[in-house]
Amino acid sequence: MEVGAQREATQPMLVVQEETPPVVGVRAKDTEHETEAAAVELVVTQSEVLAPEGRMDYDKLVDLFGCQRIDAALVHRIARLTSRPPHRFLRRGVFFAHRDFNSVLDLHEAG
């Protein structure tokens, strides 16, 4: 057996899945005249986001994932607790929701 053939046989195989299952899918009420593709209101997967008419409803996303909005009071609390300006994504609203971040800040306050 050649050395090159032995290396090829021992190299691990990489398998890539083409399709990923939806993380969130909200379907409108099905009627007899709607197709399944038209019934999808909002689909969020690892690789794509499909929204009706190309408009993302961030409030619906927050509700679906059980999140809370990051408001100015929370950003101010982060600045007060860390004694630093909050990250620019927090200040600019790029990060717009959180889950259980208040408990993290409560624990930080408690010491």
C-alpha positions in Angstrom: 0.0 0.0 0.0 1.3 3.4 -0.9 1.9 6.2 1.6 -0.5 8.6 -0.2 -3.3 6.0 -0.3 -2.9 5.3 3.4 -3.2 9.1 4.2 -6.4 9.3 2.1 -7.9 6.4 3.9 -7.2 7.8 7.4 -8.5 11.3 6.7 -11.9 12.1 8.3 -14.9 12.5 6.1 -16.8 15.8 6.2 -20.6 15.6 5.7 -22.5 18.8 5.1 -26.2 18.9 5.3 -27.8 21.0 2.6 -31.1 21.9 4.4 -31.5 22.9 8.0 -34.9 22.6 9.8 -36.6 25.8 10.7 -36.0 27.2 14.2 -39.2 29.2 14.3 -42.1 28.8 11.9 -45.4 30.6 12.4 -48.1 29.5 10.0 -51.2 31.5 9.2 -54.6 29.8 9.3 -54.7 27.2 6.5 -57.5 27.5 4.0 -58.3 25.4 1.0 -57.0 28.0 -1.4 -53.6 28.7 0.3 -50.5 26.9 -0.6 -48.1 25.9 2.1 -45.5 28.4 1.0 -48.0 31.2 1.1 -49.2 30.2 4.5 -45.8 30.8 6.1 -45.7 34.2 7.8 -42.3 34.1 9.4 -39.5 31.5 9.2 -36.2 31.9 10.9 -33.4 29.3 10.2 -29.7 29.2 10.7 -29.1 30.3 7.2 -32.0 32.5 6.2 -34.9 34.6 7.4 -38.2 34.6 5.4 -40.7 37.4 6.3 -43.9 38.2 4.6 -43.5 40.9 1.9 -39.8 41.3 3.0 -40.7 43.1 6.2 -39.4 41.7 9.5 -41.7 42.1 12.5 -39.2 42.3 15.4 -41.9 42.6 18.0 -43.3 39.2 16.8 -39.8 37.7 17.0 -39.4 38.9 20.6 -42.8 37.4 21.5 -42.0 34.1 19.8 -38.7 33.6 21.6 -40.0 34.8 24.9 -37.6 37.7 25.1 -37.8 41.2 26.5 -36.8 44.4 24.6 -33.6 46.2 25.6 -34.6 49.7 26.6 -32.7 52.8 27.5 -33.1 52.0 31.3 -31.4 48.7 30.8 -28.5 50.2 28.8 -28.1 52.9 31.6 -28.1 50.1 34.2 -25.4 48.3 32.4 -23.3 51.5 32.2 -23.8 52.1 35.9 -22.9 48.6 37.0 -19.9 48.2 34.8 -18.6 51.8 35.1 -18.0 51.7 31.4 -20.0 52.8 28.4 -22.1 49.9 27.1 -21.1 48.2 23.9 -21.9 50.2 20.8 -24.4 47.6 19.6 -26.4 48.1 22.8 -26.2 51.9 22.4 -27.3 51.8 18.8 -30.1 49.2 19.2 -28.4 46.4 17.2 -29.0 44.2 20.1 -32.7 44.7 20.7 -33.8 41.9 23.0 -32.7 39.6 25.8 -33.7 36.7 27.9 -32.9 36.7 31.6 -30.3 39.4 31.4 -32.0 41.2 34.3 -31.1 38.2 36.5 -27.5 38.5 35.4 -27.4 42.2 36.3 -29.1 41.4 39.7 -26.4 38.8 40.5 -23.7 41.3 39.5 -25.3 43.9 41.8 -25.5 41.4 44.7 -21.8 40.8 44.3 
